[in-house]
Amino acid sequence: MIRVIMGKKGSGKTKQMINMINEAVQTEHGNVVCIEKGNKLTFDIHYQIRLVESSQYDIANYTALKGFISGLYAGNYDITHIFIDSLTKIVGGECDNDTENFLDWLSKFADQHNIKFTITISDDESLAPEGVKKYF
């Protein structure tokens, strides 16, 4: 399952995600991971959440992010939910067809491994491609 939360900067996406992350630690039966760019969530999320600061790993595009997520799962089969804050900032791009293709791959990965993904994208919802809107 994939859920995308999209909106302009300052629309409350991160606050909504923080609440969802802290709720997930109470309800999930496996490990919860949060991938972010920067250290803004360090003091806002529960200490049991595995917080990964993406700029330490040089994730330059969606192909690299696919490999990174696959590696996370290969190293820990107990992951049940992955949160990705500011997806397009992590990969350094815009919300476009590449984002749509990545989300389609992620959906297949999620179904195959029984993992939930919650993702925020900082951009105007109305500008999202139809393939991205299906995950709202």
C-alpha angles and dihedrals in degrees: 000000000000127000122186121199109196132179144121122288111286095024094118101259096133093046089052090048093049089055091048092048093050090047091049092058088061098043107033118091093208139040123307121211130192122197116197140159109238128003102278096122098048096104098030102061131066115272092239092066113098102234115200120192102210100202089070089067103047096237098181102168145000093277090058091047091052089054091046093052091045089051092049090054094043089055095047121026090181094075109121102167133027122190119199116194117203098357097188092049091054093054095034100237146096130271098269143124091304088058089050092051091048092051091050090052090046091051091055091046090050093051093045094051101029095241128145120221127198116186135183123207122189104220140092110289092220091061094056118113115249090250089061095044091061088070095055 
